[in-house]
């Protein structure tokens, strides 16, 4: 049954649509305004439309300690709003629509205009515990000074959105323990697109191209999937922020921070700020791009996974790019599993700062510097020999050292640059061994704490006088990490223009209990405090 509205009217009484009724209200270009505390309660099938596409329904709503709704759609109700209808709520502590049933909003404008009144200045356009579908519509979060303003507050239901535009400023979708599915082209210019703060919620963004102010802010325990989508942010700040123990899966998608001004390295303005104990997995033809800052900033103990551990290596995707760092890991217990793709940073910062935990079997991380483009690039390459003793060649420095059975002086020639992962075993030189490591103009970079433990006689030299040994290690508070450990029985000699460098926080470059002789060489520290005191000691003796 269709009810045609003939002129502007004021509702002075609440109304209820029974479960067995199917009613269409055609605003016919007119406006309905409901007075204070007047509600429309739907238990049946209700459609609010407008054949002339200029009408509106204004609800004056004021709650106190609890929220009051203008339109209540009960669990048996089906509510449809379409054809350019405007539904607007004004007041405080209110829901424009409280939905426990099914709501379908298509080609409509739904707005809140909350008014500040003490601690009650809160509003939600749709409060959902049922199923809400919003497409090709405007969510207007236009309240003045309210403390909490939401477009869709999904307490425990299902929300499907497609092609929505935000007006005003607030949190467009807030998900507690429910499910949110996003598709289509969405525009959020001033607020946060999706906030997940509950336990057990899910957020799925698929086949979507969205321009956002802030894309995602997820806390607690939420499962987030982004697939075949693009999220672009053109102003200062982080695109995606994940914390708690939430998981984020990105597949065949582009996350872009396209901010033109130079910004800081750390978490406030990176593309993805990952502060979760869960897993961030990036697969397929995905790109994470921060034009001026850091692609991924990981400050927690969570795991970042690039690609699939499937025996094959794609050297192109995923692609992580930062104007400063590609991936910056500030937590010594974080993990980075690098199976596919490429990581790019600036050459005055780095492609990957600190740790690579695992790689595809038979592969290792190789970093290259391009002075022309001023970039540092990290890719996976098949392992090749790194060290040689006489005619014998070895794939790791540790293999070369452990192969030595003699007690007389034995020289290991380094054949190329080496990266030692944080998951590798420390290199131990026995008390009866006499070993010379000739860097041969190459560089060794290690993320392994106590990379070399010397109990015998060790000489680190460089016949070409251009090589270096860098320890990138981080301790916690007063528990100092160590790069090179020289025990009480050990004799350590460093000479011939070798550079020994320590980077990180709370570390000793060399921890000496025996004898150390440094001649014509450079031993230095470059502590990176990351907001803390960057305690470091070149030689702890």
N, C-alpha and C positions, 0 to 999 in steps of 0.2 A: 504494500500500500504506500502510495506516494503522497506526502504532505507538501503542498506548494506554499511557501511563505510569500505573502502579498505585500508586506511593508516591513519597515524596521519595527522590532518588538522588544519588550523587556520581559524577561521571565521572573516572576515573583514567587513561583512555587516549584519545588523539586518534582521530577517526573521519573517514573520507572517503566521500562519497556519489558513486558513479561517474556518468559522463555519461549512461548509459542508464537510470538509476533515477529513479522518481517516488515520493517518500516524504512522508508526512504524520506529524508528531509531535504527538499530542494530549496536552498536559500534564495534562489531566483534573483540574485544580485542584491539582496537585502542583508541587514545586520541583526543579529540576535545578541542581546546583552543580558547575562544572568546576574541578578543582584547577589549580594553577600550571602554565602552559605547555601545558595541554590545549587542543586546537583542534578545531573542527568545520569540515571542508573540503567545500564543495559544488561538484560539477561537473555535477550533474544538475538535477532539479527537487525542491526541498525546501520544505515548508510547515510552519511552527511555529505551532500554534493551541492553543486551550484551550476545550473544550466547557463548562467550568464557570467560565471567565473569572476565575480567581483565581491561576493558576499563574505561575511565574517561571523564568527561566534566568539563573543568575549565573555570570559568567566572571571568574576571577582571572588577571590579565594583567600581566606586568612586562617591559618592554623595557629597552634600555640606550641605546646610541647610535642604534639604529634601532627603529622601531615594531614591535610585535608585535600580532597580531589574535586575537580570540577566535573569531569566525566568519569564514571566508574564502570568499567567493563568487567563484569563478573565472569567466573570460570566457564559458564555456559554461553557467554556472549560472543558475538562476532561483530566487530565494529569496523566499518570502512569509511575512509575520508578521502575524497578525490576531487578532481576537476577545479583546481585552483582555489579551493576553500582555505580560508584563514581561521585557525583556531588559536585563540590567544588567552593566556592566563595572567592575571595581575594580582599582586598581594604579597604574602609572605608565608613561608612554611607550607608550600602547596605542591601538588602534582596536577598538571593540566589534565592528564589522563592517567588513571590508575588501572592497569590492565592485568587481569588474571586469566583472561580468555584468549581471543585472537584479535589482533588489530592489524589492519592493512591501510597504510597511508601512501597514496600515489598522487603525484602532481599537486601537492598541497603545501601550505605554509603553517607550521605549528610553532608557536612562540610562547616564551615566558617573559614577563616584565615584573620581576620581583622588586619589592620595595624594602629598603632597610628599616627594620624595627628591632632594635636590641639584638638578642641572640637568635631571633626567629627568621632572619632574612635568608631563607633557603628556598630553592625551587627546583623542580624536575619536570620537564615537559612530558615524558612518558616514564612512569614507574612500572616496571615489567616483572611479572612472575609467570606470565604465560608465554605466548608467541607474538612477537611484534615484527612486522615487515614494513620498512620505510624505503620508498624509492622515488627518485626524481622529485625530491621535495627539499624545502628549506627548513632547517631547524634554527629558530631565532632565539639566541640566548642573550637577551637584551636588558636584563635586570640592572638596577643601579645599586652598586655597592653591596650586593648580597654576599654572604660568606661562602656559600656553596651553590653553584649553578650547574645544572646538568641538562643535556639534551635528552638522552635516554639513560635511565638508571636501571640496569639489568641486575635484579637481585638474584634470581635463580632460573630465569626462563631462557628462551631462545630469541635472539635478535638478528634479523637479516636486513642489511642496508645496502642500497645501490644508488649511485648517482645522487648523493646528498650534498647540500651546500650549507655551511654554517654561517650565520649572521651573529655578530656580537662577539662575546668572549666567555669561555667557560670550558667545561669538559663535555665534549660532544657525546661520547659513549662511556659510561662507567660500568664495568663488569665486575660483579662480585663472584658468585659461584656458578654463573650461567655460561651460556655459549653465545658468542658473537661471530657472525659471518659477514664479511665485507666484500663486495664486488663493485665493478663499474668505476666511473670517474667521480671523485669526491674532492671537495675543496674546503679546507679548514684554514682560514687566514690568520686567526688570532688566538684560538684556544688550543686545547689538546684533543687530538682526534679520538684516541682510545686510551682509557685508564683501566688497568686490571689490578685490583688490590685484594681479591679474595683468595681462598684456598680451594683449588680444584676447578677453577674456571678455565675456559678455552677461548682463544681468539684465533680466527682463521681469516686471512686476507688472501683472496685468490682472484686472478684476472682483474686486477684493479690498477688504476693509474690515478694516484692521489697527490695533490699538492697540499702541503700541511705546514702549519706553524710548528706544532710538536706532534709527531706521529703516534708514538707509543710510550706510555709510562707504566711499567708492569712491576708489581711488588708481590710479596708472599709467594704463592705457588700457583703459577698459571702456565698452561701450555699454549705457546704462540707459534703459528705457522704462517709464513708468507710465501706464496707460490705464484709464479708467473705475474708478478706485480711490480710496480714502480712507486716508490715513496720519495717525494722531492721536497726539500726544505730550502728556502732561499734567504732566510734571515739567520741571525746569530743563534747558536744553541744546538743541543743534541737532538738528533732525529729520533733515535730509539734509546730508551733507558730501561734496563732490565736488572732487577735485584731480587732479594729473597733466595728461593731455590727454584725459580722459574726456568723453563726451557724455551729456547727460540730456535726454530728451524726455518732457514731461508733457502728456497730452491728456485732457480731460474728467475731471479728477481734483481731489481736495482734499488739500492738505498743510497740516496744522493743528498749530500749537504753542499749546496751550491752558494755558499756565502763568500762574497768577493774580497772581504777584508782579512788581513792577517790576524790570526787568533792564537790563543795559547795552546800548549801541547796537551794539557791535562783534560780531565773529564767533562768540563763544563760546556764544551763546544765541539766535541768529536761527532762523528757520524753515528756510531753505536757505542754507548757507555754500558759496559757489561760488569755488573757488580753482583752476580748471582753465583751460588754454589752449584748450579745446574749446568746445562750444556747449551752452547751456541754452535749450531751446525750449519754450515753454508755449503751448498752443493749446486751442481748444474752450472748453467751459464749465468752465474750471479756476479754482480759487481757491488762493492761497497766503496763509495767515493766521498772523500772530504777534500774539497779544493784547497783549503788553506790550513787545516788542522790535522787530526789523527783519524784514520779510518776506523779502527776498533781500539778502545781503551778498556783494558781488563784490570780491575782492581780487586778482584775476589779470588777465591780458590776454585772457581769453576773451570770447565774445559771448553776450549775453542777447537772445533774440528773443521778443517778445510778439505772438502772433497770426500771421496769414498776410499776405504781401505780394501781395494778389490784387485790388487795386483797390476793395475794399469795406472799410468800417470798422465793427466792432462796438464800441460804446462801453460795453458791460457786462462782457464776458469777453474774455480772462482778467482776473481781479480779484486784484491784489496788495495786501495790507493789512498794515501794521505799526503797532504801538502807538507807535513812534517814527518810523522811516523806512519807507516802502514798499519802495524800492530804494536801497541805499547802495553807491556805487562808490568804492572808495578808491584804485584804480589808474588813473593818468592814461591808460593805453593800453587800458583796457577798452572794450567796445562795447555799446551798448544800442540795438537796433532795435525801435521801437515802432510796430506796425502795427494792433493791436486792443487793446481793453480799457481798464482804469482802474487807476491806482496811487494808493493812499491812505496817507498818513502823518499824524502829528500836526502841528498848526500851529506848534508851537514847535521842531519839527525840519523835516521836509520830506517831500513825497511821493516825489520823486526827488532824490537828492543827486548833483550834478555832471552827468553826460553823457547826452544823447540823441544817438545817432549818425545814425540814419535814421528817417524816418517814411514812411507811405503818401504817395505823390505827391499834391500838392495839399492836404495836411493839415499841421498844426503842433501842437505840444504847448501846451496852455493849462492853467495852474494856477489854481485857485480856493481861497480860504480861507473856511471856515465857522466863525465865532467861536462859534456856539452849540454845535456838535459838537466844536469844537477840532480840526478836521481840515484837511489840505492835500490837494487832489485834483488829479491830472493826467490829462487826457483829450486825445484828438485832436479837433480842430475844423478845418473847412475854412478855408483861408487867406482872410483878408480884408485890406484895405489897412491899412498900418501908419503910413504917412508921407505928407505932402502938401507940395508946393511950389506956391504960388499955387493954380491950379485943377487941377493935375496930382496924381494919387495913385499910390502905389507899394506893392507887396506886401512889399518888404524895404527896410531902411535903406540897404543897399549900393546897391540900384537907384536910390534917390533921390539919393544922393551922386554916383554915376557919371553921372547924367543932367545934372549941372550943367556947363555949358560956359563960363559967364561967369566973369570974374575979380573982379567986384564982390561985395559981401556978399550972400549968399543964405541965406534962413532955411528950414529944414526943420521942420515941425510934426509931432510924434509924435502919432498918433491913438489909440493904445491900447498896452497892455503888450506887450512883444516878448520872445521867447526866441530867442537866436542859438545854433545848434547847433555842436558842435565840428567838424563836417565842412564847414561853410560857409567861403567865402573871406574872408580878412581884408579890412577896409574901409580902403582907402588914399585919403588926401586929398593931391592933388598940390600941388606947391610954389606954383603960381600961383592956388590956390583960397582963397576966404574964405567959410567956412561957419559958420552958426549952427544948432545943434541945440537946439530948444525942446522939452523933455520934456513940457511941457503937463500936468504932474501925473501922468504915466505912468512906468512902470518898465521898464527894459531889463535883462534878465539874460542873460549870455553864458557859455558853456562853451568858447569859442574862444580859444586863445592868441593874443596880439597882435591883439585884436579890432579896434582902430582904430590905424592907423599914420598919424600926422599929419606931413606935410612942409610944409604951408602954414599957414594961420591957421584955427584951430578954436575956437569958443566953445560951451561946453555950459552951457545956462541953463534956467530953468524959470519960465514966466510965472505958474504956479499955486503954485510954491514947495513942492511935495510929492513931486516925482518923484525917481527914483534910477537909477543905473547900476551894476550888480553884475557883477564879473568872477569867475567860479568856475573858477579855473585852478590847475594843479598842475605844478610842475617836478620834477626828479629830482636829489637831492643838491645840488651847487652849480650846476647848470644851472637858473637861475631862469626861471620862466614870467612873462610880462608881460601885463597887461590892456590898458593904453593906452600906446602908444609915441609919444613926441614927439621927432622926429629933430632934427638940428642946425639945420635951416632952419625948424623949426616953432615956432609961437607957440600956446600952449594957454591958454585962459581958462575958468575954472570959477566961476560966480557965481549969485547969486539963490537961495540955499538948496538947491542941488543936493547930493545925497548920492552920493558915489562910494565903492563898497565892494569890497574884495577878499576872497575866500575861497579856501581850499585849503591847499597846502603848497609851500614854496619858490617864492615869487612876489613880484613888485613890482606894486603896484596901478598906479602910473605910473612909467614908465622915461623919464627926461628927459635929452636932450642939447641941447635948445634953450632956450626960455623958457616958464615956467609961471607963471601968475598965478591964485591961488585967493583968492576974496573971498566972505565971507558964505556959506560952504558947509562941507561936512563930507566929508573924505576919510579913510577908515579901513580897517583890515584886521581880519579875524577868521580867523586861521590855525586849521586843523583838523588837529592833528598825527597822529591815528590811531595812537598808539603811538610816533611818531617825533618828532623835533624839528620843530615847525611854523614853520620860518623864513619871515619875511615882512618886507617893507618897504613903507611907504605910498608914499613917493616915493624912487626911486633917482635921484640927480641927478649 
